[in-house]
Amino acid sequence: MFNYCYLAQVRRPLALLALAAMFMPSFGIAQTYPADDAKLFEAAKKEGTVVWYESGPIEPMLEVAADFQKLYPGVKVEVLRIVGVQQYQRFMQEVQAKRHMADILHISDQPSMAALVADGHVADWKVPAHDRYAPAFRLQNHAYANALQTSAIIYNVNKVTAEEIRILEASWKGVLDPRFKGRFAVTAAKTGASYAGVHLFMDPKLRKEYGPEFLKKVAAQKPAIYAGTLQALDRVVAGEQAFTYWSWEAVGYTQWLQGAPVRWLFPAPTPEWGNSWQAVSKYAPHPNAARLFQNWSMSEAGAISLQEKYGVATTIRGVADRRKVAKESWYKPVKQRYDVDFKRWDNDYHKDMDLWDKALQEARQ
C-alpha cells in the first residue's frame, strides 16, 4: 500500500540528524564519473549491483528493474520498497549511523526529497535528458520526478450507468447526486493519493465552491470507509462498491490490465503532480551503477518502461503515451490539470486530513 504521508512532525527531529551529518567527515574522496553511458556501464559492471530504495508497487517496479538489467547485463538491481517519509527516515538513520546502503532514492514525498537536496545528502548529477524535464519536475541537478500521479474516480463498469458516468465526469460535485448515496468507497488514510482531493477542495481559491462544507456533504452521502485506497479499490473490483472517490490512475490501470472490470475518469480540475522523486545518494556504495541507473530511469527508455510496466503517465518531453489504455475509445485524458501547492500541502496536510476524517466519522453517527 502506498503511504504518501507528509509527516512534518517526523521530519523535524530528523532535521537534527541532517544537521549533525553536515559536520561528519565527508564520505570518501571526491570523484568524477564518466559522462558517457558506455564508460559508465564499464565502471558499473565492476561494482555489479545497484540498490534501489523505491516507493511504487513492488511487482511493476521489479519489472522496470528487469528492463534495465536486460539493457545492462552484469549490473543487478536490488529493489527495496520503502514508501513516503518512511524512506526519508530510514535513509537519515543510515546516514547518522554511517551505514550507507542505498544507491538510489525514489521517494514519494516531494518535501522529503527537497530536504535531502537542501541538506546535501544527494548527489549533484545532471542526467543527459535533463532539459527534457520541465522545471516543475526537477530539483536543480539532483532529483527528478519522472512520473505523474493523477487523481481519478475508478469505477466498476457493471455498477454504474452511462448517465452516471457523465454526472461524475462533469464535476467533483457529481458525487452529491442522491443516486450515489451509500454506493461508493472513500478513505481518510494519510497518504498523498488520499490527500490530493482534499488539497484541491481546501484550496483557498476554491473554498467558496468546495471547502469544509463540501467535505461534510460528501460524508453525508454515507460512503463506505476503508483503511486505504488499495482496499477501497479492491471492493470496487469485487463489485461491492460502484466507484472510489478518489484514487489514482496508475492503480486502476494495473487492475484493468489484469482484466478487472474497471475504468476511470477525471473530473475537472484534476490533481496531477510530479511524484516519486528519484536521486543518487551522495553516499552510494555503487556510485557508477547508481548514476547509470539514474540516467536510464530518466531517459526515454526508462519512461517507456514505466508506462508499459506500471501504467503511469511520464513527465519527460517528447515521449508519446504508449500505454494500451490510450487507444481505448472510453479513455479520456485529463482536460484541466490542478497543480498542487507543495508548500500548502506540507503545512496543511494533517489539519486538512483530520477535518476530512472528522466529517466522515460524524456522518456515521
C-alpha positions in Angstrom: 0.0 0.0 0.0 1.2 3.5 -0.8 1.8 5.8 2.1 2.5 9.4 0.8 2.1 10.9 4.3 3.7 14.2 4.8 4.9 13.8 8.3 6.2 17.2 9.1 6.5 16.5 12.8 8.6 13.4 11.9 10.9 15.4 9.7 11.6 18.0 12.3 13.6 15.7 14.7 15.2 14.1 11.7 16.4 17.5 10.6 18.7 17.4 13.6 20.2 14.2 12.1 20.7 16.1 8.8 22.4 19.0 10.7 24.7 16.5 12.5 25.5 14.9 9.2 26.8 18.2 7.9 29.6 18.0 10.5 30.5 14.4 9.7 33.7 13.7 7.7 33.0 13.7 4.0 32.2 10.3 2.6 35.1 9.0 0.5 37.3 11.1 -1.9 35.7 13.5 -4.4 35.4 11.7 -7.7 34.4 12.4 -11.2 32.3 10.0 -13.2 32.1 9.2 -16.9 29.6 11.4 -18.8 29.3 8.7 -21.5 26.9 5.8 -20.6 29.2 3.2 -22.3 32.1 4.1 -20.0 29.7 4.4 -17.0 28.5 0.9 -17.8 32.0 -0.5 -17.8 32.6 1.0 -14.3 29.2 -0.1 -13.1 29.9 -3.7 -14.2 32.8 -3.8 -11.8 30.5 -2.7 -9.0 27.9 -5.3 -10.1 25.0 -4.0 -8.1 22.7 -1.0 -7.6 20.5 -0.8 -4.6 17.2 1.0 -5.3 15.0 2.2 -2.5 11.7 2.8 -4.2 8.2 3.6 -3.3 6.0 2.2 -6.0 4.1 -1.1 -6.1 6.8 -3.8 -5.9 5.6 -6.0 -8.8 5.7 -3.4 -11.6 8.9 -1.9 -10.2 10.6 -5.3 -10.3 9.7 -5.4 -14.0 11.1 -1.9 -14.5 14.3 -3.1 -12.9 14.4 -6.1 -15.2 14.2 -3.8 -18.2 17.3 -2.1 -17.0 19.1 -5.4 -16.4 18.4 -6.6 -19.9 20.0 -3.4 -21.3 22.9 -3.5 -18.9 23.7 -7.2 -18.1 26.0 -7.6 -15.2 24.5 -4.9 -13.2 21.9 -6.3 -10.8 19.2 -4.1 -9.3 18.3 -4.9 -5.7 14.8 -3.4 -5.1 13.6 -2.5 -1.6 10.2 -0.8 -1.3 10.0 1.8 1.5 7.2 4.3 1.0 7.0 8.0 1.5 8.5 9.7 4.6 9.4 6.3 5.9 12.1 6.1 3.3 13.5 9.5 4.2 13.5 8.5 7.9 15.4 5.2 7.2 17.9 6.9 4.9 18.7 9.6 7.5 19.1 6.9 10.2 21.6 5.2 7.9 23.4 8.5 7.4 23.7 9.0 11.1 25.0 5.5 11.6 27.3 5.8 8.6 25.8 2.6 7.3 25.3 3.5 3.7 23.2 1.0 1.8 21.1 2.9 -0.7 22.4 3.9 -4.1 19.2 5.4 -5.5 16.4 7.0 -3.5 12.9 7.1 -5.1 10.7 8.9 -2.6 7.0 9.6 -3.0 7.2 12.7 -0.8 8.4 15.8 -2.5 9.2 17.8 0.7 11.4 14.9 1.9 13.4 14.9 -1.3 13.6 18.7 -1.3 15.1 18.5 2.3 17.7 15.9 1.2 18.7 18.2 -1.7 18.9 21.2 0.6 20.9 19.4 3.2 23.4 18.0 0.7 22.6 14.3 1.0 22.0 13.5 -2.7 24.5 13.8 -5.5 24.7 16.7 -7.9 24.1 14.5 -11.0 22.7 16.1 -14.2 21.2 13.4 -16.3 21.6 13.5 -20.1 17.8 14.1 -20.5 17.8 17.0 -18.0 16.5 19.6 -20.5 13.6 17.3 -21.4 12.1 17.8 -17.9 10.2 20.9 -17.1 11.4 22.8 -14.0 8.4 21.6 -12.1 9.8 18.0 -12.4 13.4 18.6 -11.3 15.1 19.8 -8.2 18.3 21.6 -9.5 20.5 18.9 -11.0 19.9 16.5 -8.1 16.4 14.9 -8.3 13.8 14.3 -10.9 10.1 13.3 -10.9 9.7 11.1 -13.9 6.1 10.1 -13.4 2.8 11.8 -12.7 0.3 10.9 -10.1 -3.2 11.6 -11.4 -6.3 11.6 -9.2 -9.2 9.6 -10.7 -12.5 8.2 -9.9 -12.2 4.4 -10.6 -15.5 2.7 -11.3 -16.8 -0.8 -11.8 -18.3 -1.0 -15.3 -21.0 -3.3 -14.1 -22.2 -1.0 -11.3 -22.6 2.4 -13.0 -24.7 3.5 -16.0 -23.6 5.7 -18.9 -25.7 8.6 -17.4 -24.0 8.2 -14.1 -20.5 8.3 -15.7 -21.5 11.6 -17.3 -22.5 13.0 -14.0 -19.3 12.0 -12.3 -17.2 13.3 -15.3 -18.9 16.7 -15.2 -17.7 17.8 -11.8 -16.3 16.6 -8.5 -19.7 17.7 -7.1 -21.4 14.9 -9.1 -20.9 12.6 -6.2 -23.6 14.6 -4.3 -26.3 13.3 -6.6 -28.8 11.3 -4.4 -28.4 8.2 -6.6 -24.9 7.7 -5.3 -25.7 7.7 -1.7 -24.2 4.6 0.0 -22.7 3.3 -3.3 -19.1 4.5 -3.3 -15.8 4.0 -1.4 -13.6 6.5 0.4 -10.6 6.6 2.7 -9.2 9.0 5.2 -5.8 7.3 5.3 -3.0 9.8 5.5 -1.5 9.2 2.1 -0.7 11.6 -0.8 -3.2 9.8 -3.0 -5.9 10.3 -0.4 -5.0 13.9 0.3 -4.9 15.1 -3.3 -8.6 15.6 -3.5 -8.8 17.2 0.0 -6.0 19.5 -1.0 -8.0 20.6 -4.1 -11.2 21.1 -2.1 -9.4 23.1 0.6 -7.7 25.4 -1.8 -8.3 29.0 -0.6 -9.2 30.0 -4.1 -11.9 27.2 -4.3 -13.3 27.3 -0.8 -16.5 29.0 -1.9 -17.1 26.2 -4.3 -15.9 23.4 -2.1 -14.3 23.9 1.3 -15.2 22.2 4.6 -18.9 22.2 3.8 -18.3 20.2 0.7 -16.4 17.6 2.6 -19.4 17.3 5.0 -21.8 16.9 2.1 -19.7 14.1 0.6 -19.6 12.4 4.0 -23.4 12.8 4.3 -23.6 10.6 1.2 -22.7 7.7 3.5 -19.8 6.2 1.6 -18.1 3.0 2.8 -14.9 3.9 4.5 -11.8 1.8 4.0 -8.3 1.8 5.6 -6.6 2.8 2.4 -7.0 3.5 -1.3 -6.0 0.0 -2.4 -8.5 -1.7 -0.1 -11.2 0.6 -1.4 -10.3 -0.3 -5.0 -10.4 -4.0 -4.2 -14.0 -3.6 -3.1 -14.8 -1.8 -6.3 -13.2 -4.6 -8.3 -15.2 -7.1 -6.4 -18.4 -5.2 -7.2 -19.2 -4.3 -3.6 -18.9 -0.6 -4.3 -19.6 1.3 -7.5 -16.6 3.6 -7.5 -13.8 5.1 -5.5 -13.9 8.7 -4.6 -11.0 9.2 -5.3 -8.0 7.0 -6.2 -5.2 7.4 -8.7 -4.9 6.4 -12.3 -1.9 4.0 -12.2 -3.6 1.6 -9.8 -6.7 1.5 -11.9 -4.5 0.8 -15.0 -2.7 -2.2 -13.4 -6.1 -3.7 -12.4 -7.5 -3.1 -15.8 -4.5 -4.7 -17.5 -5.2 -7.8 -15.4 -8.8 -8.0 -16.6 -10.6 -6.3 -13.7 -14.0 -4.7 -14.7 -12.8 -1.2 -14.0 -12.4 2.1 -15.9 -11.7 5.6 -14.6 -12.5 9.2 -15.3 -11.0 12.6 -14.4 -13.4 15.3 -13.1 -12.0 18.8 -13.7 -9.8 20.2 -12.4 -7.8 17.1 -11.8 -4.9 17.0 -9.3 -1.9 15.9 -11.1 1.7 16.3 -9.9 5.2 15.0 -10.1 5.5 12.1 -7.8 8.2 9.7 -6.8 11.3 11.9 -6.9 14.5 10.0 -7.7 18.1 10.9 -6.9 21.5 9.3 -6.4 22.6 9.1 -2.8 25.7 11.2 -2.1 27.0 8.1 -0.1 26.1 5.5 -2.8 28.2 2.3 -2.3 27.9 1.7 -6.0 28.3 5.2 -7.4 28.8 4.4 -11.1 25.9 1.9 -11.1 23.7 4.4 -9.4 24.5 7.1 -12.0 23.9 4.6 -14.8 20.6 3.6 -13.4 19.6 7.3 -12.8 20.5 8.1 -16.4 18.4 5.2 -17.7 15.5 5.9 -15.4 15.2 9.5 -16.7 15.7 8.6 -20.3 13.2 7.9 -23.0 13.7 4.1 -22.5 13.1 4.4 -18.8 9.9 6.4 -19.4 8.6 3.8 -21.8 9.4 1.1 -19.2 7.4 3.0 -16.6 4.5 3.4 -18.9 4.3 -0.1 -20.0 5.0 -1.8 -16.7 3.4 0.5 -14.2 0.9 2.5 -16.3 1.9 5.9 -15.1 2.0 9.0 -17.4 5.6 10.1 -17.6 6.9 13.6 -17.4 9.8 13.6 -20.0 9.0 15.7 -23.0 8.7 14.1 -26.4 7.6 10.6 -25.4 4.2 9.6 -26.7 1.7 7.8 -24.5 2.3 4.2 -25.3 0.0 2.8 -22.7 -2.6 0.4 -24.0 -5.4 2.4 -22.4 -4.6 5.4 -24.5 -6.0 3.5 -27.5 -9.3 2.7 -25.8 -12.4 4.6 -27.0 -13.7 5.2 -23.5 -10.4 6.7 -22.2 -10.5 10.5 -21.9 -7.2 12.3 -20.9 -7.2 15.0 -18.3 -8.9 18.1 -19.5 -7.8 20.6 -16.8 -4.8 19.9 -14.5 -4.8 21.1 -11.0 -1.3 21.9 -9.8 -0.7 21.1 -6.2 0.9 23.7 -3.9 3.6 21.8 -2.1 4.2 24.5 0.5 0.5 24.5 1.4 0.4 20.7 1.1 3.2 20.3 3.7 1.8 22.9 6.0 -1.9 21.9 6.0 -1.7 18.1 5.3 -2.6 16.9 8.8 -5.1 19.6 9.6 -7.0 19.0 6.4 -7.0 15.2 6.6 -8.2 15.4 10.2 -11.0 17.6 9.1 -12.0 15.0 6.4 -11.8 12.2 8.8 -13.9 14.1 11.3 -16.5 14.7 8.7 -16.7 11.0 7.8 -16.9 10.0 11.4 -19.6 12.5 12.3 -21.7 11.4 9.3 -21.6 7.8 10.6 -23.2 8.7 13.9 
